[in-house]
Amino acid sequence: MNRTVTVGLDGSPESRAAAEWAAREAALCGLPLKIVHVWEPVPEPVAQAPLLGGETRQHWTDEVPREAAEGLRLRHPGLEVVTDRLTGNPAHALTEAADSAELTVLGSRGFGGIAGFMTGSVSLAVLAHAERPVVLVRAGEQATDEHKPDPAGVPSEAAPFRPVVLGLDLGTPDETLLGFAFGAAARRGAPLRVVHAWSEPPTSFYRFYGDAELAEELTRGQAKALTELLRSWRQKFPDVQVIEASRCGSAAQVLVDTSREASLVVVGRRVRTSPLGAHIGHVTHAVLHHVLAPVAVVPHV
C-alpha cells in the first residue's frame, strides 16, 4: 500500500476545504499528499454542448488539480504533493483510491453536474465501502477552527488543538479504531475525549423502588469498564491526556453533544455484508449530519 493522504478534488468549496485539511494532516503524519480528480464520462451529445466542450473538460481534468497542487505546495512548504486523474464511476474510483491510501479525505457536500462527483451519495458510498479510514470535511473549514482561541480570544493556529473526540462502543472496542484516535490526538498534542453512551435500565420506566441505586451501580460499572479498557492505551500513549465520558442516553445524541468543541471526531464502522449491502450506521449518520468538525470514519471488524 502506498502511504499517502489522499483527497478527492472536484473544484467545489467542500473539496477545496478537504484539500487544505488533507494537506495539514499529511504534514502532521509526515506523508505525501495525493490529489485525485475523477472524470465521469458523459454521453457524446452532452459532451458536445457548449458548457461541456473539449476546452472545458480539459480545464477541469488538468488545470484544476494542477492549480490546486501548486497552491498547496506554496502554503505548505516541504509537503510532497502529487496528482492523479481517474476516469470512471466516481464512487468506485474513489473507493479504490481510498483502499490504497493511508487516509482519504472528502468534502462532505458538493454540487451535481460537472462540478461535483462529491455529492452526498458518492461520499456515503465511499464511506460505506472503503477499507481504510475516510475523513469528511465541510466547506468553510479553517485551520484555526481546530485550535482553541489564543489568550486574547483571537483564533490562532499557534494555540493548542481542541480535543479529539472518539465515540466508542464497549461491545466492539476495536484496536484499529482506538489506535487511529490515539494517534490523531498524539500528532496534535491534543486531549482525547473518549465518549461511551449506554442505555437506561428498563425498570426505570416503572420507577420501582431501588431504581436510583440500580442506576448508580450501572453508572459506576460502565465508567469502570471504560477505564479498564483504556488502561493499556494510556500506557502506549503516555503523553496523551485522556478524558473519559461515560453517559447514559442515546449514543448519537451523547456523541453529538460532546463533539461541539472538537478538532476531529472519530467514529467506527463495522465491516459486514448483508442482503441490503454495506451501511455506516445511525450513530455515524447523526455525527455526519450534526457535527461541524471534520469526522473520521474508521472501518473495523
PAZAPA-4460 file (N, C-alpha, C; in steps of 0.05 Angstrom, whole numbers, plus 32768, in hexadecimal, padded with zeros to 4 digits):
% residues 301
    n_x    n_y    n_z   ca_x   ca_y   ca_z    c_x    c_y    c_z   seq   type   mol
   8011   7FE8   8000   8000   8000   8000   8011   8019   8000     1      M     A
   800B   802C   7FEF   8019   8045   7FEE   800F   8057   8005     2      N     A
   8021   805E   8017   801A   806E   802E   8018   808B   8025     3      R     A
   7FFF   8094   8020   7FF9   80AF   8019   7FE0   80B8   8027     4      T     A
   7FDD   80D2   802B   7FC3   80DD   8032   7FB7   80E6   8017     5      V     A
   7FA1   80DA   8010   7F94   80DF   7FF6   7F7B   80F0   7FF9     6      T     A
   7F78   8103   7FE7   7F60   8114   7FE9   7F52   8115   7FCD     7      V     A
   7F38   8113   7FCE   7F28   8116   7FB5   7F23   8133   7FB0     8      G     A
   7F29   813C   7F98   7F26   8158   7F91   7F15   815B   7F78     9      L     A
   7F00   816C   7F7A   7EEF   8171   7F63   7EEB   818F   7F5E    10      D     A
   7EF9   81A0   7F6D   7EF7   81BD   7F69   7EE2   81CA   7F7A    11      G     A
   7ED1   81BB   7F87   7EBD   81C7   7F98   7EC9   81D1   7FB2    12      S     A
   7EBB   81E4   7FC0   7EC5   81EE   7FDA   7ECA   81D7   7FEE    13      P     A
   7EB9   81C3   7FEE   7EBC   81AD   8000   7ED6   819D   7FFB    14      E     A
   7EDB   8198   7FE2   7EF3   8188   7FDC   7F0D   8199   7FE0    15      S     A
   7F0B   81B4   7FDB   7F22   81C4   7FE0   7F28   81C6   7FFE    16      R     A
   7F13   81C8   800F   7F18   81C7   802C   7F23   81AC   8034    17      A     A
   7F1A   8197   8027   7F25   817C   802D   7F42   817A   8025    18      A     A
   7F4A   8187   800F   7F65   8186   8006   7F77   8195   801A    19      A     A
   7F6E   81AC   8024   7F7E   81BA   8038   7F82   81AA   8051    20      E     A
   7F6C   819E   805A   7F6D   818D   8072   7F80   8175   806E    21      W     A
   7F7E   8169   8056   7F8F   8152   8050   7FAC   815A   804F    22      A     A
   7FB2   8172   8045   7FCE   817B   8044   7FD9   817E   8061    23      A     A
   7FC9   818A   8072   7FD2   818C   808E   7FD5   8171   809B    24      R     A
   7FC3   815F   8095   7FC6   8144   80A1   7FDE   8135   8096    25      E     A
   7FE3   8138   807C   7FFA   812B   8070   8014   8135   807D    26      A     A
   8015   8150   8082   802D   815B   808F   8030   8150   80AC    27      A     A
   801A   814D   80BA   801B   8142   80D5   8024   8125   80D5    28      L     A
   801C   8116   80C0   8023   80F9   80BE   803E   80F5   80B1    29      C     A
   8049   810A   80A5   8062   8106   8096   805E   80F5   807D    30      G     A
   8047   80F8   8070   8041   80E8   8058   803D   80FB   8040    31      L     A
   8040   80F0   8027   8039   8100   8010   801B   8104   800E    32      P     A
   8013   8118   8000   7FF6   811E   7FFA   7FF1   8117   7FDD    33      L     A
   7FDD   8107   7FD8   7FD4   8101   7FBD   7FB9   810D   7FB7    34      K     A
   7FB8   811D   7FA2   7F9F   8129   7F9A   7F93   8118   7F83    35      I     A
   7F7B   810E   7F88   7F6E   80FD   7F74   7F56   810C   7F68    36      V     A
   7F56   810D   7F4E   7F3F   8119   7F3F   7F32   8103   7F2E    37      H     A
   7F18   80FF   7F31   7F0A   80EB   7F21   7EF9   80F8   7F0C    38      V     A
   7EFD   80F0   7EF3   7EEC   80FA   7EDD   7ED9   80E3   7ED5    39      W     A
   7EBF   80E8   7ED8   7EAB   80D5   7ED0   7EA3   80DA   7EB3    40      E     A
   7EA8   80C8   7EA1   7EA1   80CD   7E85   7E83   80D3   7E82    41      P     A
   7E7D   80E5   7E6F   7E61   80EC   7E6A   7E5A   80E4   7E4D    42      V     A
   7E40   80E0   7E47   7E39   80D9   7E2C   7E43   80ED   7E18    43      P     A
   7E4A   80E4   7E00   7E56   80F6   7DEC   7E45   810E   7DE6    44      E     A
   7E2A   810C   7DE2   7E1B   8124   7DDD   7E1D   8139   7DF3    45      P     A
   7E1E   8130   7E0C   7E21   8142   7E22   7E3D   814E   7E22    46      V     A
   7E50   813D   7E1C   7E6C   8147   7E1C   7E71   815D   7E08    47      A     A
   7E61   815D   7DF2   7E65   8171   7DDE   7E57   818C   7DE4    48      Q     A
   7E47   818C   7DFA   7E3A   81A5   7E02   7E4E   81BA   7E09    49      A     A
   7E47   81D4   7E05   7E5B   81E9   7E0B   7E67   81E7   7E27    50      P     A
   7E56   81E1   7E3B   7E61   81E0   7E57   7E75   81CA   7E5A    51      L     A
   7E71   81B4   7E4C   7E83   819D   7E50   7E94   8197   7E38    52      L     A
   7E9C   81AC   7E2A   7EAD   81A9   7E13   7EC9   819F   7E1B    53      G     A
   7ED9   819A   7E06   7EF4   818F   7E0B   7F05   81A0   7E1D    54      G     A
   7F03   81BB   7E18   7F14   81CD   7E28   7F0C   81CD   7E45    55      E     A
   7EF2   81CC   7E4A   7EE9   81CB   7E66   7EF1   81B1   7E73    56      T     A
   7EEE   819A   7E65   7EF6   8180   7E71   7F14   8181   7E77    57      R     A
   7F24   818C   7E64   7F41   818C   7E68   7F48   819D   7E81    58      Q     A
   7F39   81B3   7E85   7F3F   81C4   7E9C   7F39   81B5   7EB6    59      H     A
   7F22   81A8   7EB7   7F1A   819A   7ED0   7F2C   8182   7ED6    60      W     A
   7F35   8174   7EC2   7F44   815C   7EC6   7F62   8161   7ECA    61      T     A
   7F6C   8177   7EBF   7F88   817D   7EC1   7F8F   8195   7ED2    62      D     A
   7F82   81AC   7ECC   7F8A   81C5   7ED8   7F82   81C7   7EF6    63      E     A
   7F69   81BE   7EFD   7F60   81C0   7F18   7F72   81B1   7F2C    64      V     A
   7F78   8197   7F27   7F8B   8189   7F39   7FA7   8195   7F39    65      P     A
   7FB1   819E   7F22   7FCC   81A9   7F21   7FCD   81C3   7F31    66      R     A
   7FBA   81D4   7F2D   7FB9   81EE   7F3B   7FB6   81E9   7F5A    67      E     A
   7FA6   81D6   7F61   7FA2   81D0   7F7D   7FBC   81C6   7F89    68      A     A
   7FCA   81B5   7F7B   7FE4   81AA   7F85   7FF8   81C0   7F88    69      A     A
   7FFA   81D2   7F75   800D   81E8   7F77   8007   81FA   7F90    70      E     A
   7FED   81FF   7F94   7FE6   820F   7FAB   7FED   8202   7FC5    71      G     A
   7FE8   81E8   7FC7   7FEE   81D9   7FE0   800C   81D8   7FE5    72      L     A
   801C   81D6   7FD0   8039   81D5   7FD4   8042   81F0   7FDE    73      R     A
   8036   8206   7FD5   803E   8220   7FDE   8036   8225   7FFB    74      L     A
   801F   821B   8003   8015   8220   801E   8020   820C   8032    75      R     A
   802B   81F6   8028   8037   81E2   803A   8052   81DA   802F    76      H     A
   8066   81EB   8034   8081   81E6   802A   808C   81CB   8034    77      P     A
   8098   81BD   8022   80A4   81A3   802A   8091   818B   8027    78      G     A
   8077   8191   8023   8064   817B   801F   8065   8170   8003    79      L     A
   8068   8156   8000   8068   814A   7FE6   804B   8147   7FDD    80      E     A
   8044   8152   7FC5   8029   8152   7FBB   802A   8146   7F9F    81      V     A
   801A   8131   7F9A   8018   8125   7F80   7FFA   8124   7F78    82      V     A
   7FF5   8122   7F5E   7FDA   8121   7F54   7FD5   8107   7F44    83      T     A
   7FBC   8100   7F44   7FB4   80E7   7F35   7F99   80EC   7F29    84      D     A
   7F97   80E7   7F0F   7F7D   80EB   7F01   7F72   80D0   7EFB    85      R     A
   7F59   80CB   7F03   7F4C   80B2   7EFF   7F33   80B6   7EEE    86      L     A
   7F2B   80A2   7EDF   7F12   80A3   7ECF   7F00   808B   7ED7    87      T     A
   7EE7   8091   7ED9   7ED4   807B   7EE0   7EBF   8084   7EF3    88      G     A
   7EB2   8070   7EFF   7E9E   8076   7F13   7EAB   8082   7F2C    89      N     A
   7EA3   809A   7F34   7EB0   80A8   7F4A   7EB2   8098   7F64    90      P     A
   7E9C   808C   7F6C   7E9B   807D   7F85   7EAF   8066   7F84    91      A     A
   7EAE   8057   7F6E   7EC0   8040   7F6B   7EDE   8049   7F6A    92      H     A
   7EE3   805E   7F5B   7EFF   8067   7F58   7F0A   8071   7F73    93      A     A
   7EF9   8081   7F81   7F03   808B   7F9B   7F06   8075   7FB0    94      L     A
   7EF4   8062   7FAF   7EF7   804B   7FC2   7F11   803C   7FBD    95      T     A
   7F17   8037   7FA4   7F30   8029   7F9E   7F48   803A   7FA6    96      E     A
   7F46   8054   7FA1   7F5C   8066   7FAA   7F5F   8066   7FC8    97      A     A
   7F49   8065   7FD6   7F49   8065   7FF4   7F56   804C   7FFE    98      A     A
   7F51   8035   7FF1   7F5B   801C   7FFB   7F79   8019   7FF8    99      D     A
   7F85   802A   7FE8   7FA2   8029   7FE5   7FB0   8041   7FF3   100      S     A
   7FA1   804F   8003   7FAD   8066   8011   7FAD   8062   802F   101      A     A
   7FBE   8071   803D   7FBE   8070   805A   7FA4   807D   8065   102      E     A
   7F9C   8092   8058   7F84   80A1   8060   7F79   80B0   8048   103      L     A
   7F5F   80B1   8046   7F52   80C0   8030   7F40   80D6   803B   104      T     A
   7F41   80ED   802E   7F32   8104   8037   7F1F   810D   8021   105      V     A
   7F06   8111   8028   7EF1   8119   8014   7EE2   8132   801F   106      L     A
   7ED7   8141   800D   7EC5   8156   8015   7EAA   814A   801D   107      G     A
   7E9E   8155   8031   7E86   8149   803C   7E6D   814E   802B   108      S     A
   7E6E   8163   801A   7E58   8168   8007   7E65   8173   7FED   109      R     A
   7E55   8173   7FD8   7E60   817D   7FBF   7E49   8184   7FAC   110      G     A
   7E50   8189   7F94   7E3C   8191   7F80   7E39   817A   7F6C   111      F     A
   7E23   817B   7F5D   7E20   8167   7F48   7E2C   8171   7F2E   112      G     A
   7E29   8161   7F19   7E33   8169   7EFF   7E51   8169   7EFD   113      G     A
   7E5C   817B   7EED   7E79   817A   7EE8   7E89   8181   7F01   114      I     A
   7E7E   8191   7F13   7E8D   819A   7F2A   7E8E   8185   7F40   115      A     A
   7E7E   8170   7F3F   7E7E   8160   7F57   7E7B   8143   7F56   116      G     A
   7E91   8134   7F59   7E8E   8118   7F5F   7E8A   8114   7F7D   117      F     A
   7E8F   8129   7F8C   7E8E   8127   7FA9   7E72   812D   7FB4   118      M     A
   7E5D   8122   7FA7   7E42   8124   7FB1   7E40   8113   7FCA   119      T     A
   7E2A   8117   7FD9   7E26   8108   7FF1   7E26   80EA   7FEC   120      G     A
   7E19   80E1   7FD6   7E17   80C5   7FD1   7E32   80B8   7FCC   121      S     A
   7E44   80C7   7FBE   7E5F   80BD   7FB9   7E6F   80BB   7FD2   122      V     A
   7E6F   80D0   7FE2   7E7E   80CF   7FFB   7E74   80B9   800D   123      S     A
   7E5A   80B5   800F   7E4F   80A0   8020   7E57   8084   8015   124      L     A
   7E57   8082   7FFB   7E5F   8068   7FEE   7E7C   8062   7FF5   125      A     A
   7E8E   8076   7FF4   7EAA   8071   7FFB   7EAC   806A   8018   126      V     A
   7E9E   8078   8029   7E9F   8072   8046   7E96   8056   804B   127      L     A
   7E81   804D   803D   7E75   8033   8043   7E86   801C   8038   128      A     A
   7E97   8021   8025   7EA6   800B   8018   7EC4   800B   801B   129      H     A
   7ECF   8022   8022   7EEC   8024   8024   7EF6   8013   803B   130      A     A
   7F0E   8007   8037   7F1A   7FF6   804C   7F2E   8005   805D   131      E     A
   7F33   801F   8057   7F45   802F   8066   7F36   8048   8071   132      R     A
   7F41   8056   8084   7F33   806D   8090   7F2E   8083   807B   133      P     A
   7F16   808F   807E   7F0E   80A5   806D   7F05   80BD   807F   134      V     A
   7F0E   80D5   8078   7F07   80ED   8087   7EF6   80FE   8075   135      V     A
   7EE0   8108   8080   7ECE   811B   8072   7ED2   8137   807E   136      L     A
   7ED5   814B   806C   7EDB   8167   8074   7EC6   8179   8068   137      V     A
   7EBB   818B   8077   7EA6   819D   806D   7EB3   81B5   805F   138      R     A
   7EA3   81C2   804E   7EAC   81DB   8041   7EB0   81F0   8057   139      A     A
   7EC4   8201   8053   7ECA   8216   8066   7EDB   820E   807D   140      G     A
   7EE3   81F4   807F   7EF4   81EB   8094   7F0F   81FA   8093   141      E     A
   7F17   8206   80A9   7F30   8215   80AA   7F44   8208   80BE   142      Q     A
   7F5D   820C   80BA   7F71   8201   80CC   7F6C   820B   80E9   143      A     A
   7F65   8224   80EC   7F60   822F   8107   7F49   8222   8115   144      T     A
   7F36   8216   8106   7F1F   8209   8112   7F27   81F1   8124   145      D     A
   7F3F   81E6   811E   7F48   81CE   812D   7F56   81D6   8147   146      E     A
   7F5B   81F0   814B   7F6A   81F9   8162   7F59   8209   8175   147      H     A
   7F61   820A   818E   7F55   821B   81A1   7F5D   8238   819B   148      K     A
   7F4D   824C   81A3   7F55   8268   81A0   7F6E   826D   81B0   149      P     A
   7F7E   8281   81A8   7F95   8289   81B7   7F8C   8298   81D1   150      D     A
   7F9E   829F   81E2   7F96   82AC   81FC   7F85   82C5   81F8   151      P     A
   7F88   82D2   81E1   7F78   82EA   81DC   7F5D   82E3   81CF   152      A     A
   7F58   82C9   81CB   7F3E   82C1   81BF   7F3E   82C2   81A1   153      G     A
   7F56   82C5   8195   7F59   82C7   8178   7F5F   82AB   816C   154      V     A
   7F51   82A2   8157   7F57   8288   814B   7F74   8288   8142   155      P     A
   7F82   8272   8148   7F9E   8271   8141   7FA7   8254   813E   156      S     A
   7FB6   824E   8129   7FC2   8234   8125   7FD8   822E   8139   157      E     A
   7FE2   8243   8146   7FF8   823F   8159   7FED   8235   8174   158      A     A
   7FD3   8238   8178   7FC7   822F   8192   7FC4   8211   8191   159      A     A
   7FC0   8204   81A9   7FBE   81E7   81AA   7FA5   81DD   819B   160      P     A
   7FA7   81C4   8192   7F91   81B8   8184   7F79   81B3   8197   161      F     A
   7F62   81B4   818C   7F4A   81AB   819B   7F4B   818D   819D   162      R     A
   7F3C   8181   81B0   7F3D   8164   81B4   7F35   8154   819B   163      P     A
   7F41   813D   8199   7F37   8128   8186   7F22   8118   8196   164      V     A
   7F0B   8113   8189   7EF5   8105   8196   7EF1   80EA   8189   165      V     A
   7EF1   80D5   8199   7EED   80BA   818F   7ED3   80AF   819A   166      L     A
   7EC1   80A6   8188   7EA9   8098   8190   7EAF   807A   8192   167      G     A
   7EAC   806E   81A9   7EB4   8053   81AE   7E9E   8042   81B8   168      L     A
   7E9A   802A   81AC   7E87   8016   81B5   7E97   8001   81C4   169      D     A
   7E91   7FFE   81DD   7EA1   7FEB   81ED   7E9C   7FCE   81E4   170      L     A
   7E86   7FCA   81D5   7E80   7FAF   81CC   7E92   7FA7   81B5   171      G     A
   7E9D   7FBB   81A6   7EAF   7FB6   818F   7EC6   7FC9   8190   172      T     A
   7ED7   7FC7   81A4   7EEE   7FDA   81A7   7F05   7FD2   8195   173      P     A
   7F03   7FD7   817B   7F17   7FCF   8168   7F31   7FDE   816B   174      D     A
   7F48   7FD1   8169   7F62   7FDD   816C   7F68   7FF1   8156   175      E     A
   7F5E   7FEB   813E   7F63   7FFD   8127   7F57   8019   812D   176      T     A
   7F3F   8019   8137   7F31   8032   813E   7F3F   8040   8154   177      L     A
   7F46   8032   8169   7F54   803F   8180   7F6F   8049   8177   178      L     A
   7F7E   8039   8168   7F98   8042   815F   7F97   805B   814D   179      G     A
   7F83   805D   813C   7F80   8075   812B   7F7B   808D   813D   180      F     A
   7F68   808B   8150   7F61   80A2   8161   7F79   80AB   8172   181      A     A
   7F87   8098   817F   7F9D   809F   818F   7FB4   80AB   817E   182      F     A
   7FB8   80A0   8166   7FCD   80AB   8155   7FC6   80C8   814C   183      G     A
   7FAD   80CD   8146   7FA5   80E8   813E   7FA9   80FC   8154   184      A     A
   7FA2   80F4   816D   7FA6   8105   8184   7FC3   810A   8189   185      A     A
   7FD3   80F5   8187   7FF0   80F8   818C   7FFD   810B   8178   186      A     A
   7FF6   8109   815E   8002   811A   814A   7FFB   8137   814F   187      R     A
   7FE4   813C   815A   7FDB   8158   815F   7FE3   8162   817B   188      R     A
   7FED   8150   818C   7FF2   8159   81A7   7FD8   8161   81B5   189      G     A
   7FC3   8154   81AD   7FA8   815B   81B7   7F9D   8146   81CB   190      A     A
   7F8B   814E   81DC   7F7E   813A   81ED   7F6C   8128   81DC   191      P     A
   7F68   810F   81E5   7F56   80FD   81D8   7F3E   80F8   81EB   192      L     A
   7F27   8101   81E2   7F0F   80FC   81F2   7F00   80E3   81E7   193      R     A
   7EFF   80CF   81F7   7EF3   80B5   81EF   7ED7   80B5   81FA   194      V     A
   7EC4   80B3   81E8   7EA7   80B5   81EF   7E9A   8099   81EC   195      V     A
   7E8E   8090   8202   7E7F   8077   8202   7E63   807C   820D   196      H     A
   7E4F   8075   81FD   7E33   8078   8205   7E27   805D   820B   197      A     A
   7E16   805C   821F   7E09   8043   8226   7DEC   8048   822C   198      W     A
   7DDB   8033   8228   7DBE   8037   822B   7DB5   8036   8247   199      S     A
   7DA0   8044   824D   7D93   8045   8267   7D86   8029   826C   200      E     A
   7D88   801F   8285   7D7C   8005   828B   7D5E   8005   8286   201      P     A
   7D53   7FEF   827C   7D36   7FEE   8276   7D24   7FF4   828E   202      P     A
   7D2D   7FEC   82A6   7D1C   7FF0   82BE   7D17   800D   82C4   203      T     A
   7D27   801F   82B9   7D24   803C   82BF   7D0A   8046   82B4   204      S     A
   7CFF   8038   82A0   7CE5   8041   8296   7CCE   803D   82AA   205      F     A
   7CD3   802B   82BD   7CBE   8025   82D0   7CC3   8031   82EC   206      Y     A
   7CDC   803B   82EF   7CE4   8048   8308   7CDF   8036   8320   207      R     A
   7CE8   801E   831E   7CE7   800C   8335   7CFA   8016   834B   208      F     A
   7CF4   800E   8363   7D06   8015   8379   7D22   8009   8374   209      Y     A
   7D36   8018   8377   7D51   800F   8373   7D5C   8017   8358   210      G     A
   7D4C   8024   8347   7D56   802D   832C   7D6E   803F   832F   211      D     A
   7D6E   8052   8342   7D84   8065   8345   7D9E   8056   834B   212      A     A
   7D9C   8042   835D   7DB3   8032   8364   7DBD   8023   834C   213      E     A
   7DAA   8017   833D   7DB2   8008   8325   7DC0   801A   8311   214      L     A
   7DB5   8032   830D   7DC1   8044   82F9   7DDD   804C   8302   215      A     A
   7DE1   8051   831B   7DFB   8059   8325   7E0F   8042   8322   216      E     A
   7E05   802A   8327   7E17   8012   8324   7E1F   800F   8306   217      E     A
   7E0B   8012   82F5   7E11   800F   82D8   7E24   8025   82CF   218      L     A
   7E20   803D   82D9   7E32   8053   82D1   7E4F   804E   82DA   219      T     A
   7E52   8044   82F2   7E6D   803E   82FC   7E79   8027   82EC   220      R     A
   7E68   8013   82E5   7E72   7FFC   82D6   7E7B   8003   82BA   221      G     A
   7E6B   8014   82AD   7E73   801C   8292   7E8C   802D   8292   222      Q     A
   7E8E   8040   82A5   7EA6   8050   82A7   7EBF   8040   82AC   223      A     A
   7EBC   802C   82BE   7ED2   801A   82C4   7EDB   800A   82AC   224      K     A
   7EC7   8000   829D   7ECD   7FF0   8285   7EDC   8001   8271   225      A     A
   7ED5   801A   826E   7EE2   802C   825B   7EFF   8031   8264   226      L     A
   7F03   8036   827E   7F1D   803B   8289   7F2F   8022   8284   227      T     A
   7F25   800B   8289   7F34   7FF2   8286   7F3C   7FEE   8268   228      E     A
   7F2A   7FF4   8256   7F2F   7FF0   823A   7F46   8003   8231   229      L     A
   7F46   801B   823C   7F5A   802F   8233   7F75   802D   8241   230      L     A
   7F77   801C   8255   7F8F   801B   8265   7FA8   8016   8254   231      R     A
   7FA7   8001   8243   7FBE   7FFA   8233   7FC4   8010   821E   232      S     A
   7FB0   801E   8214   7FB4   8033   8201   7FC0   804B   820E   233      W     A
   7FBA   8051   8226   7FC8   8066   8235   7FE5   8060   8237   234      R     A
   7FEC   8047   823B   8008   803F   823D   8016   8042   8222   235      Q     A
   8008   803B   820C   8015   803E   81F2   8019   805B   81EA   236      K     A
   8007   806C   81F3   8008   8089   81EC   8009   8099   8206   237      F     A
   801F   8098   8214   8020   80A6   822F   801D   80C4   822D   238      P     A
   8023   80D0   8216   8022   80ED   8213   8006   80F7   820B   239      D     A
   7FF4   80E5   8206   7FD9   80ED   81FE   7FC7   80EF   8217   240      V     A
   7FBC   8106   821B   7FA9   810A   8231   7F8F   80FE   8229   241      Q     A
   7F85   80EA   8239   7F6C   80DC   8232   7F56   80E6   8245   242      V     A
   7F40   80EF   8239   7F29   80F8   8248   7F13   80E3   8243   243      I     A
   7F0A   80D6   8258   7EF5   80C1   8255   7EDA   80CD   825A   244      E     A
   7EC7   80C6   8248   7EAC   80D1   824A   7E99   80B9   8246   245      A     A
   7E8F   80AE   825C   7E7B   8099   825B   7E60   80A4   8262   246      S     A
   7E4D   80A3   824F   7E34   80B1   8253   7E1D   809D   824D   247      R     A
   7E07   80A1   825D   7DEE   8092   8257   7DDE   80A2   8243   248      C     A
   7DD6   8094   822D   7DC6   80A2   821A   7DCA   8097   81FE   249      G     A
   7DBE   80A5   81EA   7DC2   809D   81CE   7DDE   80A2   81C6   250      S     A
   7DEA   808D   81BA   7E06   808F   81B1   7E0A   80A6   819E   251      A     A
   7DF8   80A9   818B   7DFA   80BE   8177   7DF9   80DA   8184   252      A     A
   7DE5   80DE   8195   7DE2   80F8   81A2   7DF9   80FF   81B4   253      Q     A
   7E02   80EB   81C4   7E18   80F0   81D7   7E31   80F7   81C7   254      V     A
   7E37   80E9   81B2   7E4F   80EE   81A2   7E4D   810A   8195   255      L     A
   7E37   8110   8189   7E34   812B   817C   7E37   8141   8191   256      V     A
   7E2B   813E   81A8   7E2D   8153   81BD   7E4A   8156   81C7   257      D     A
   7E58   8140   81C8   7E74   8141   81D3   7E88   814B   81BE   258      T     A
   7E7F   814D   81A5   7E92   8153   818F   7E91   8170   8186   259      S     A
   7E83   8181   8195   7E7F   819D   818C   7E99   81AD   818B   260      R     A
   7EAD   81A6   819C   7EC6   81B5   819C   7EDD   81A3   8194   261      E     A
   7ED8   8190   8182   7EED   817D   8179   7EFD   8188   8162   262      A     A
   7F16   817F   8160   7F26   8185   8147   7F21   816E   8133   263      S     A
   7F1B   8156   813D   7F16   813F   812C   7F04   812C   813B   264      L     A
   7EF1   8120   812E   7EE0   810C   813A   7EE5   80F1   812C   265      V     A
   7EE9   80DD   813C   7EF0   80C2   8131   7EDA   80AF   8138   266      V     A
   7ECF   80A1   8124   7EBB   808D   8129   7EC2   8074   8119   267      V     A
   7EB7   805D   8120   7EBD   8044   8113   7EA6   803C   8100   268      G     A
   7EAD   802A   80EE   7E9A   801D   80DD   7EA0   8000   80DB   269      R     A
   7E8E   7FEF   80E4   7E93   7FD3   80E3   7E91   7FC9   80C6   270      R     A
   7EA5   7FBA   80BD   7EA6   7FAF   80A2   7E95   7F95   80A3   271      V     A
   7E7F   7F96   8095   7E6E   7F7E   8094   7E5E   7F7F   807A   272      R     A
   7E56   7F68   8071   7E45   7F66   805A   7E2A   7F5C   8062   273      T     A
   7E16   7F65   8053   7DFA   7F5D   8058   7DEB   7F5E   803D   274      S     A
   7DD3   7F53   803C   7DC4   7F54   8023   7DBF   7F71   801A   275      P     A
   7DBF   7F83   802C   7DBA   7F9F   8025   7DD3   7FAF   801E   276      L     A
   7DEA   7FA1   8020   7E03   7FAE   8019   7E10   7FBC   8032   277      G     A
   7E27   7FC9   802D   7E35   7FD6   8043   7E26   7FEF   804C   278      A     A
   7E2B   7FF6   8065   7E1F   800F   8070   7E31   801A   8086   279      H     A
   7E2D   8032   808E   7E3F   803F   80A1   7E33   8041   80BD   280      I     A
   7E1A   803C   80C1   7E0F   803C   80DC   7E02   8057   80E3   281      G     A
   7DEE   8056   80F4   7DDF   806E   80FB   7DEF   8082   810B   282      H     A
   7E02   8079   811C   7E12   808B   812C   7E24   809B   811A   283      V     A
   7E31   808E   8107   7E43   809C   80F5   7E33   80AF   80E3   284      T     A
   7E1B   80A7   80DB   7E0A   80B9   80CB   7E04   80D2   80DB   285      H     A
   7DFD   80CF   80F5   7DF6   80E6   8105   7E0E   80F9   8108   286      A     A
   7E26   80ED   810C   7E3E   80FE   810F   7E44   810D   80F5   287      V     A
   7E41   8100   80DE   7E46   810D   80C5   7E33   8124   80C0   288      L     A
   7E1A   8121   80C9   7E06   8136   80C4   7E08   814D   80D8   289      H     A
   7E11   8148   80F0   7E0E   815D   8105   7E29   8167   8111   290      H     A
   7E3F   815B   810B   7E59   8164   8115   7E67   8175   8100   291      V     A
   7E70   818C   8108   7E7D   819E   80F5   7E9B   8198   80F1   292      L     A
   7EA7   818B   8104   7EC4   8184   8102   7EC8   816E   80ED   293      A     A
   7EE0   816B   80E2   7EE5   8154   80D1   7EE0   813A   80DF   294      P     A
   7ED5   8127   80D1   7ECD   810D   80DC   7EDD   80F7   80CE   295      V     A
   7EEB   80E7   80DE   7EFA   80D0   80D3   7EE9   80B6   80D9   296      A     A
   7EE4   80A7   80C3   7ED6   808E   80C5   7EEA   8077   80C1   297      V     A
   7EEE   8067   80D5   7F02   8052   80D5   7EF5   8037   80D2   298      V     A
   7EF9   8028   80BC   7EED   800D   80BA   7EFB   7FF9   80CB   299      P     A
   7EEC   7FE7   80D7   7EF9   7FD2   80E7   7EE7   7FBA   80E7   300      H     A
   7EF2   7FA3   80EF   7EE2   7F8A   80F0   7ED1   7F89   8109   301      V     A
***
